[in-house]
Amino acid sequence: MLFFRLVIGAGLGYSLSRAYTGFAGSVNRAYKTGSTKLMRTLMFMFFISSVVTAALLFKGDVTTFGLWINPINLGLILGGLLFGFGMSFSSCCASGVLTDLITGLPRAFVTLIFFGMGVFLGFPLQNTASIVKESWFTSATGANFSQGVFLPDLFQWDGLGGYLGAVVLTGIFALIVIVISYKFEQKRKNENTYVGVSAEKMQEEEAPFDSKNFALLSEATYDRMFVKPWTLTQGAVAITLLYTLLMGVTRSGWGASTPYGLWFGKFLMMFGVSADSLASFAKMKPDGFIQPFFENPVSVQNFGILLGTIIYLLTAGKFVQTFMSELKISFKEVLLFAMGGLAMGIGTRLANGCNVGALYTPIANFSLSGWIFLIVMVIGGWVGNTLGKKINS
């Protein structure tokens, strides 16, 4: 199972890198360039992932799955705001910081250190605070998980166990976001503040296919198979397929951020802090701090994301150029990245997850909490980008 996690992680890292995609960019790109193409693509990915979930759960026992039906509470709102704020400063999220360790090492490394610190400092809140553990609303199935709202519970009359209604509602929510995104992009274009994203333009360039002179062992074929970036839609489909495998085999979704706090705890253990002391502070069992790195499934999966990024850049012949592109950062940038990492880390504990654990997986699992997280994450990201613009001006 650990090898499976490694393979899935590598696939996620490869897909995120080759499609030049990530969750943080959905807000950051919109604010800085006016392009909402990534946000619209994520809505497509959320929808098709929910269809996959419905297929996996239909006429089955949902309690045999580790569904992420997160609670709806003040912690979700504050955590989403903090996470959005932090990702605007660090230009990444919990999964993005792993790919960025290769594409932007100094920024990602500083962010990861303070991200881990934030997760560790937030453990006591996540494990004891009522604003994180209790839910304002719940549903019958949601009560069996984390007290959240499971959308199929609202449509038990639809004749398909509620899944038809849940898929339709998910589609409606996604469509609303897409329409708002188009309206925003149109507004930026009318104001002449739309600049677009160079990577997105490059992704959409059609490489001519010469079937007459086609040769399998040729530079053109290699470029098409291993070098040319995927479109955002291709990346979304690839990630959905990996999500499908993950749900089908592990019976649980994609998470990333909790191990960062455990890694920070292991770092403190190097200076003599005992696992029992860490556990006492975090209000959790010491097992996670004692467990070897490569025995933790999510840590292995996270390592796989890093590995997948390296594989793409090496096979595409872009490793050295990409790795060297962001090696110089200023002291002010270090402070901003540290602040971003800390805010995201604490935010994940309040919201019970990051952009994959509180956004993608919950929405794909029909948890209402995911859509609420999306709203407050966007607000936090907008505030963070606005403040960051003033600081850097």
N, C-alpha and C positions, 0 to 999 in steps of 0.2 A: 504493500500500500504506500510505503514511503517513496518507492521508485515511481509509482503512479503520480504521486504528488509532485515529484521533481519534473516529470514529463509535462504535466499540466502547467506547472509554473513556467517551464521553458517555452511552452506554446503561447502562454499569455504574454511573456516578455517579448517573444518574437513578433507576435501580432501587434502589440502596442507600439513597438519600435518601427516595424515595417509600414504600419498604417499611420505613423506620426500622430498617434491618438492618445488620449488620456482624459480623465474626468475633470481635472482642474482647468484644462483649456476651454471647457464649455463656457465658463464665465470669463476667464481671463482674455480669451481671444475676442469675445463679443465686446468687452469693455475697451480693449486696446486697439482693435482693428475694425470692429463693426461686423465681423463675420460670425454668423450663428450656425454655420454649416455643421460644426461639431455637435452643438446642442441638439440640432434636428436629427443628426445621425444617432445620437445616444437614445433619443426617444424611439427611433426605429428598433434599436437593439433591445431596449426595455420591453417593447411590445412583443417582439418575436420570442424573447426569453420567457415572457409570461405564458405564451402559447405552449412552449416546451414544458413549462412547469405544469400547466393544466393537463397535458398529455401524460406526464409522469404520475400525477396524483389521481387522475380520474378513476373512480371506482376502486381506489386503493385505500389503505389505512394511512392517513396523513401523519399520524403520531409516530410512524416508523421513520419519518424524515426529520431531520433537524432544521425545520423551517425557521426563518428569521422574521418572526412576527413580532417586531419590536414594540415596546410600550410607547404610548403617546403621552408626553408629559413636558414639564418645564425643562428637564434635562435635554430632551430631544431638540427643543427650540434653541436653548443656549448653546448646546453642543454644535448644532448646525451653523449657527452664527459664527462661533469661534472657528470652526473648521473652514468655513468659507473665507473668513478673514485671513486665516493663516496661509491657505493655499494661494491667496493673491500675493502674499509677500514672498513665498518660496517658489512659486510657479510650478508646483507639483502637489501630489496628494500621497496617500500611503502606498499605492502601487507605483505611481509615477516617480517617487523618490528612489525606488529601486532601479528603474531604467535609467534615471538621471545620474546614478552613481557612475555610469559609463559615459553618458553624454554631457554631463555637467558636474564633474566630481566635487569641486570645492563647495558649490551651492548645495548639492544633495547631501554631502557628508555632514556639513554643519546642520542642515535641516534634520537629518536622521538622528543625530546625537540628541538634539533638543526635542525632537518628536518622541524619542524613547523616554526622555526625562518627563515629558508631559504625560505620556501614557502611565508611567510609573506613579507620578504624583496624583494622577486621577483615579488610580485603582481603588483607594478607600472610598471615594465618592460613588464610583460605579457599584461597589459591592455592598454599600450600606445606606446611601442617601435615598430617601423616599422620592425625591424629585427625579431620580433616575430609575428606580425599581418599580414604583407604582405607576399605573396607567389611568388617565382620565376616562378613557373609553376602552371597551374590550368586546369581544364576541365569543361565541361558544367555542370555536376551535382555537381562537387566539388565547383563551384562558388556559389552554393546555401547553402553551409555549411561554411567551414573556408578557402575557396579558394584553397584547395588542389586538388590532382589528384585522381579521382575515376576510378579505373582500368576498370570497364565495359564500360566506355565512350570510351575507346580505341578500343573496339571490337563490335561496334554497327552493324557490318556486319555479325556477326556469326549466326544470325537467332534466338538467344535466349536472346535478349536484352543486349548482351555483357557479360552475366554472365558465359557462357561457356568459353570464352576466358580468362576472369578474373580468373576463378577457375584453368584453365590450367596453366596460368602464375604464379599464387600463388604456384601451385604444383612444377613448374620448379624452382622458387626461393627457395622453401623449400628443394628441391632435391639438389640444388647446395650447400646449407649450410650443408646438411647431408653428401655429398661427401667430402667436405672440412673437416668436423668434423672427419670423418673416417680416412682421410689421416693424420690429426694431431695426432689422437690417435695412429695410426700405427707408426708414427715417434717417438712418446714418448716411445712406446714399443721397437722399434729398438734401441733406445738410452738408454734403461734400466732406464728411469726416470718415467715410468708409475707405479703408486702405487694403483690406483683404489680407490673407495669410499666404505667403509665398509657397509654403509646403503644400497647401491645399490646391493651389494653382498647378504645381508640379505634379501632384497626384492625378489630376484630371487630364493631363496631357496624354493623348493617344499615340502610342508607338506603332508605326505602320508594320503590318505583318506581311512579309513577302513569302507567300506560300510556294511560289515558283522556284525560288532559290533557297528554300528552307533546308537547314542541315542541323541535326540534333546536336552534334558536337561543334558548336560555333559560338562566337562571342555574342551574337544577337540572341541566340536561344538562352545562353547562360544569363544574360542581362534580363531577359523577360522572366526567367524562372527564379532568380535569386537577388537581383539588384533593384529593378524597378519598384518604387514604392507602391503599396496597395492603396486603393482608394479608402476613404473613411468607411464606406459601406462594406467593402470587402473585409476590412478589419472588424467591423461590427459582427458580421456573419461568422468570422473565425472565432471571435471571443464567445459568441453564443454557442457555437459547437463545443467549445471547451467547457463552458458552463454546463451544457447538457451532459457531457461525460462526467464532470465533477458531481453533479446532482445524481446521476444514475448510479455511479459507483460508490461514492461516499455517503449519498443520501443527505447531503448538506451543500450549502452554497459557498460562495467565494468570500473569504475574509482575509485581512492582511495585517491589521494594526496591533492586535494584542501582543504578539511576540516582541514588538519593539520595546514594550515596557519590561518584558522578561529579560531581553538582552541588556537593558540598562541595569537591571538588578544584578545580572551576572557580572557586569562591569564593576559594580560596587563590591561584589564578592571578592574581586581581585585585590581589594584593599582591606580585606579582613572582615567585612560585614557578613554576618551569618545568614543563611537562607531563612532560618526561623525569625530573625529580626526583620528581614525584608517582608516575610509573610505576615508578621504581626502588624507592620505598618500598612501593608496593602489590603489587609483584611481578607486574605485568601490562603489556601494551602501552599506550603513551600515547594510542592512537587514541580511546578513550572520553572522555578529558579534552579532546582537541582538537576532536572532533566537535561541530558546532553543536547546540544544544538540540533544535531542531525537525527534526533529521535522525536522531535516536535514536528508533526505533519505540516503545520502552517509555516514554520520556519523553513522547512525543506522546500515548500512551495514558493516561498519568497525568494529563496536562493535560486530556484529555478527561473524566476522572472529575470533576475540578474544574468543568469546564464543564457537565457533566450535572447536577451538584448545583445550580448557579446556575439552569439552565433550569427545573428542577422548582420551586424556591423562587419564581422570578419568575412562572411561569405559575400557581402556586397562590396568589399574593398573600401569601407568607409571608417574603419575602426580608428586609425591613427588621426585622421583629419577631425573626426567627431570628438575623440577623446581630448585632443589638444585645443579645441575651440573655446572652452570656458575655464581655462586653468587660472586665470587672473581675476581676483575679486578684491574689492576695497574693504576697509574695516567697517564702513557704514553698511555695506552689503552683508557682511558677516552678521552684524547686529539684526538686520532685517530678516535674514534667513533663520537666525536663532529664534527670533520672536515668532516667525511663521511656524516653525517646527513645534515650538512650545504650545502655541495656540491650537494647532491641529491635534497634538497629542492629548491635551486636556479635553478638547472637543470630542474626540472619539470616545472617551470614557463617559461623558455626559450623554452623548447620543447613542451609546452602545454600538459604535462602529464608525467607519470612515466612508469614503465614497463608494466602496464596494460592500462594506458591512452594514452601512446605514442607508445607502441609496440603491445601488444596483441590485444586490441580492434581495433585500426586502421588497422592492417593487416587483422583481421577477417572481417572488414568493407570494405575491398578492397582499403584502402588508401595507396598510394605509400610511404607516409611519414613514415609508420611503418617500412618498409624495410631499409630505410635510417637511421632511429633511431637505428635499430639493428646493423648496421655496425659501426656507431660511438660509440654506447654504448659498443660494444666489444673492440674497440680500447681504449676507456677511461678506461674500466675495466682492460685491459692488462697493461696499463701504471700505474694504481693505484696499482695493485698487484705487479708489478716490484718495484715500489717505496716502498711499504709496506714491501716487503722482505728485502730491504736494510736497512730500518729503524729498523726492528726487528732483524737483524743479529748482 
